[in-house]
Amino acid sequence: MNKSPFTNRVSSLSGPAQDILPVTPSDTNDLPKVAISLYVETGGTLVITTVWGEKRSVEVDDFSILPVGAKRVHATGTTASGIHSMVLA
């Protein structure tokens, strides 16, 4: 039987994430769970609201990991796609 290495582990912002969720960019709705980082399959512009409430626009390459806490990925201005949020429980 495989024992999960997460059984007695305390969640940490330094990782690893405990799940990865698909993101649908929205100008009005926050992510269901605050992301500890974002993974992007197809690069472009990514417009986010950080956990501090600041709106930021960054360019990312294909298959990028953006290691920043984010509570929203905005639809307006975001051209990147295949976005996933890495989250803790």
Backbone as a chain_set.jsonl record, in Angstrom:
{"seq": "MNKSPFTNRVSSLSGPAQDILPVTPSDTNDLPKVAISLYVETGGTLVITTVWGEKRSVEVDDFSILPVGAKRVHATGTTASGIHSMVLA", "coords": {"N": [[0.836, -1.169, 0.0], [0.537, 2.229, -0.857], [1.592, 4.917, 1.0], [0.455, 8.152, 1.531], [2.541, 10.974, 1.13], [1.596, 13.311, 2.131], [0.068, 12.955, 4.355], [0.746, 13.534, 7.137], [1.732, 16.05, 6.887], [2.262, 19.541, 7.184], [0.65, 22.176, 5.54], [2.365, 24.391, 3.316], [3.416, 27.547, 2.115], [5.64, 27.49, 0.561], [5.451, 25.271, -0.894], [4.925, 21.784, -1.686], [2.16, 22.482, -3.955], [-1.184, 21.41, -3.218], [-3.195, 20.807, -4.918], [-4.273, 21.312, -8.323], [-6.046, 23.568, -10.199], [-8.285, 24.264, -12.908], [-8.472, 27.467, -14.501], [-10.833, 29.944, -15.175], [-10.702, 32.909, -16.653], [-11.917, 35.992, -15.275], [-13.471, 39.144, -14.921], [-14.917, 39.848, -12.756], [-15.174, 37.848, -10.813], [-13.469, 36.274, -8.133], [-10.878, 33.756, -7.829], [-11.828, 30.393, -6.923], [-10.256, 29.362, -4.856], [-7.488, 30.891, -3.313], [-4.596, 31.226, -5.223], [-1.342, 29.796, -4.894], [0.498, 29.842, -6.799], [0.606, 30.179, -10.394], [0.054, 28.233, -13.301], [0.767, 28.234, -16.717], [-0.196, 27.151, -19.851], [-0.198, 28.077, -22.574], [1.55, 30.782, -23.599], [1.445, 34.41, -23.142], [-0.186, 37.472, -22.377], [-0.876, 37.951, -18.966], [-3.218, 38.951, -16.737], [-3.63, 39.759, -13.467], [-5.016, 39.827, -10.099], [-3.267, 40.357, -7.238], [-2.638, 38.738, -4.036], [-2.422, 40.855, -2.342], [-4.152, 42.613, -3.384], [-3.456, 44.102, -5.589], [-3.536, 45.0, -8.997], [-1.976, 43.445, -11.647], [-0.051, 43.134, -14.657], [1.516, 40.804, -16.625], [3.894, 39.331, -18.86], [4.068, 36.049, -20.033], [5.749, 33.002, -20.886], [5.138, 30.04, -22.93], [4.155, 27.176, -21.068], [4.742, 28.133, -18.47], [5.461, 28.801, -15.015], [4.177, 30.904, -12.671], [5.25, 32.163, -9.825], [3.496, 33.514, -7.756], [1.195, 34.757, -5.368], [-2.21, 34.775, -6.131], [-5.476, 36.114, -6.434], [-7.333, 36.585, -8.361], [-7.79, 36.093, -11.859], [-7.91, 38.101, -14.515], [-10.231, 38.579, -17.215], [-10.237, 40.6, -19.138], [-7.66, 41.763, -21.031], [-6.085, 39.521, -20.597], [-4.33, 37.25, -22.488], [-3.037, 34.888, -22.451], [-3.45, 31.316, -22.208], [-4.934, 28.169, -21.1], [-4.693, 28.154, -18.323], [-3.906, 27.429, -14.975], [-4.503, 27.159, -11.48], [-2.411, 26.724, -8.716], [-2.973, 25.327, -5.643], [-3.453, 25.294, -2.041], [-4.904, 23.177, 0.493]], "CA": [[0.0, 0.0, 0.0], [1.276, 3.488, -0.905], [1.195, 5.906, 1.994], [0.577, 9.508, 1.01], [3.507, 11.796, 1.85], [0.902, 14.488, 2.633], [-0.764, 12.575, 5.488], [1.086, 14.265, 8.37], [2.481, 17.239, 6.489], [1.614, 20.833, 7.331], [0.689, 22.944, 4.295], [3.354, 25.452, 3.309], [3.406, 28.382, 0.914], [6.81, 27.187, -0.253], [5.1, 24.134, -1.729], [4.25, 21.786, -2.979], [0.716, 22.693, -3.973], [-1.92, 20.176, -2.942], [-4.079, 20.542, -6.055], [-4.163, 22.248, -9.432], [-7.413, 23.786, -10.666], [-8.382, 25.08, -14.121], [-8.888, 28.849, -14.27], [-11.599, 30.679, -16.179], [-10.517, 34.321, -16.339], [-13.134, 36.759, -15.022], [-13.237, 40.487, -14.401], [-15.776, 40.09, -11.588], [-15.126, 36.766, -9.821], [-12.185, 35.777, -7.648], [-10.673, 32.319, -7.936], [-12.476, 29.695, -5.806], [-9.238, 29.285, -3.809], [-6.334, 31.73, -3.629], [-3.5, 30.453, -5.812], [0.016, 30.088, -4.42], [1.196, 30.086, -8.056], [-0.193, 29.902, -11.589], [0.716, 27.508, -14.389], [0.2, 28.669, -17.989], [0.199, 26.28, -20.956], [0.085, 28.885, -23.757], [1.983, 32.085, -23.138], [0.812, 35.656, -23.554], [-0.355, 38.405, -21.258], [-1.651, 37.455, -17.836], [-3.617, 40.061, -15.863], [-4.063, 39.154, -12.199], [-5.053, 40.581, -8.858], [-2.443, 39.652, -6.263], [-3.248, 38.592, -2.716], [-2.409, 42.178, -1.728], [-5.181, 43.418, -4.028], [-2.875, 44.905, -6.669], [-3.732, 44.474, -10.352], [-0.687, 43.375, -12.342], [-0.04, 42.552, -15.992], [2.835, 40.238, -16.914], [4.035, 38.471, -20.04], [4.597, 34.731, -19.677], [6.01, 32.087, -21.985], [4.459, 28.743, -22.883], [4.516, 26.256, -19.99], [5.344, 28.933, -17.393], [4.931, 28.834, -13.656], [4.312, 32.234, -12.096], [5.192, 31.905, -8.386], [2.954, 34.663, -7.033], [-0.153, 34.543, -4.868], [-3.2, 35.485, -6.934], [-6.859, 35.815, -6.086], [-8.174, 36.709, -9.559], [-7.204, 36.213, -13.186], [-8.858, 38.938, -15.253], [-10.506, 38.245, -18.609], [-9.804, 41.731, -19.961], [-6.212, 41.898, -21.122], [-5.402, 38.224, -20.544], [-4.287, 36.526, -23.761], [-2.511, 33.55, -22.153], [-4.534, 30.338, -22.047], [-4.538, 26.95, -20.404], [-4.226, 28.654, -17.025], [-4.259, 26.596, -13.833], [-4.037, 27.683, -10.206], [-1.877, 25.766, -7.766], [-3.61, 25.727, -4.389], [-3.356, 24.502, -0.826], [-6.228, 22.757, 0.968]], "C": [[0.889, 1.243, 0.0], [0.73, 4.444, 0.134], [1.433, 7.298, 1.405], [1.613, 10.292, 1.808], [2.868, 13.048, 2.445], [0.125, 14.218, 3.918], [-0.487, 13.401, 6.736], [1.851, 15.549, 8.096], [1.64, 18.496, 6.681], [1.75, 21.589, 6.009], [1.663, 24.104, 4.411], [3.253, 26.248, 2.015], [4.603, 28.113, 0.02], [6.614, 25.902, -1.054], [5.3, 22.82, -1.035], [2.764, 22.104, -2.832], [0.036, 21.356, -3.715], [-2.91, 19.834, -4.041], [-3.82, 21.589, -7.115], [-5.537, 22.333, -10.076], [-7.417, 24.606, -11.951], [-8.935, 26.465, -13.782], [-9.69, 29.352, -15.465], [-11.448, 32.154, -15.834], [-11.856, 35.057, -16.22], [-12.763, 38.131, -14.471], [-14.018, 40.752, -13.117], [-15.655, 39.042, -10.49], [-13.704, 36.401, -9.448], [-12.091, 34.279, -7.908], [-11.359, 31.633, -6.75], [-11.553, 29.525, -4.597], [-8.078, 30.166, -4.245], [-5.201, 30.84, -4.121], [-2.176, 30.813, -5.145], [0.945, 30.298, -5.616], [0.239, 29.751, -9.195], [0.666, 29.174, -12.608], [0.003, 27.886, -15.678], [0.724, 27.771, -19.1], [0.601, 27.069, -22.202], [0.348, 30.311, -23.325], [1.225, 33.251, -23.733], [0.78, 36.588, -22.363], [-1.251, 37.774, -20.207], [-1.93, 38.654, -16.931], [-4.23, 39.451, -14.609], [-4.291, 40.211, -11.136], [-4.291, 39.75, -7.839], [-3.193, 39.519, -4.945], [-3.241, 39.916, -1.951], [-3.429, 43.111, -2.369], [-4.68, 44.314, -5.143], [-3.116, 44.233, -8.013], [-2.41, 44.573, -11.098], [-0.865, 42.718, -13.706], [1.377, 42.079, -16.286], [2.776, 39.397, -18.184], [4.66, 37.156, -19.596], [4.785, 33.894, -20.931], [5.131, 30.843, -21.877], [5.024, 27.92, -21.728], [5.253, 26.963, -18.843], [4.672, 28.679, -16.06], [5.231, 30.226, -13.114], [4.142, 32.095, -10.585], [4.764, 33.139, -7.586], [1.543, 34.324, -6.567], [-1.144, 35.386, -5.657], [-4.602, 35.107, -6.487], [-7.816, 35.992, -7.257], [-7.302, 36.719, -10.796], [-8.256, 36.929, -14.035], [-9.011, 38.463, -16.7], [-9.973, 39.352, -19.522], [-8.289, 41.858, -19.891], [-5.45, 40.593, -21.074], [-5.499, 37.546, -21.901], [-3.703, 35.128, -23.58], [-3.691, 32.599, -21.982], [-3.994, 29.055, -21.43], [-3.982, 27.288, -19.038], [-4.762, 27.754, -15.918], [-3.731, 27.245, -12.555], [-3.55, 26.534, -9.332], [-2.313, 26.217, -6.393], [-3.241, 24.785, -3.234], [-4.776, 24.15, -0.4], [-6.95, 23.87, 1.674]], "O": [[1.865, 1.319, 0.747], [-0.464, 4.745, 0.144], [2.496, 7.572, 0.849], [1.574, 10.281, 3.038], [3.525, 13.777, 3.188], [-0.422, 15.146, 4.513], [-1.426, 13.922, 7.337], [2.538, 16.072, 8.974], [0.448, 18.508, 6.374], [2.833, 21.638, 5.427], [1.779, 24.727, 5.466], [3.03, 25.681, 0.945], [4.587, 28.469, -1.158], [7.499, 25.49, -1.804], [5.796, 22.767, 0.09], [2.191, 22.01, -1.747], [0.614, 20.298, -3.965], [-3.412, 18.712, -4.102], [-3.219, 22.629, -6.843], [-6.125, 21.318, -10.453], [-6.636, 25.549, -12.079], [-9.764, 26.609, -12.884], [-9.276, 29.205, -16.615], [-12.0, 32.613, -14.834], [-12.799, 34.782, -16.962], [-11.851, 38.257, -13.655], [-13.803, 41.771, -12.461], [-16.0, 39.319, -9.342], [-12.841, 36.238, -10.311], [-13.096, 33.618, -8.173], [-11.463, 32.228, -5.678], [-12.01, 29.54, -3.454], [-7.723, 30.186, -5.424], [-4.888, 29.822, -3.505], [-1.913, 31.981, -4.862], [2.034, 30.856, -5.478], [-0.799, 29.124, -8.989], [1.853, 29.462, -12.759], [-1.227, 27.864, -15.737], [1.935, 27.638, -19.28], [1.623, 26.771, -22.821], [-0.522, 30.97, -22.755], [0.469, 33.104, -24.694], [1.613, 36.503, -21.46], [-2.259, 37.143, -20.526], [-1.007, 39.291, -16.424], [-5.22, 38.722, -14.678], [-3.823, 41.343, -11.253], [-4.619, 38.588, -7.599], [-4.254, 40.116, -4.761], [-3.998, 40.068, -0.993], [-3.565, 44.263, -1.957], [-5.406, 45.198, -5.599], [-2.92, 43.025, -8.148], [-1.801, 45.641, -11.174], [-1.724, 41.854, -13.884], [2.327, 42.858, -16.205], [1.739, 38.831, -18.528], [5.656, 37.146, -18.872], [4.066, 34.061, -21.916], [4.466, 30.624, -20.865], [6.222, 27.964, -21.447], [6.248, 26.46, -18.321], [3.48, 28.383, -15.986], [6.379, 30.669, -13.098], [3.021, 31.926, -10.104], [5.554, 33.725, -6.846], [0.785, 33.677, -7.29], [-0.934, 36.586, -5.832], [-4.888, 33.945, -6.199], [-8.979, 35.599, -7.171], [-6.208, 37.282, -10.791], [-9.356, 36.415, -14.242], [-8.053, 38.007, -17.325], [-9.343, 39.081, -20.544], [-7.717, 42.039, -18.816], [-4.285, 40.547, -21.468], [-6.592, 37.294, -22.408], [-3.853, 34.275, -24.455], [-4.798, 33.025, -21.653], [-2.788, 28.875, -21.262], [-2.935, 26.779, -18.636], [-5.931, 27.367, -15.929], [-2.639, 27.815, -12.549], [-4.207, 25.499, -9.227], [-2.061, 27.358, -6.003], [-2.788, 23.658, -3.433], [-5.739, 24.753, -0.874], [-8.076, 23.681, 2.134]]}, "num_chains": 1, "name": "protein.A"}
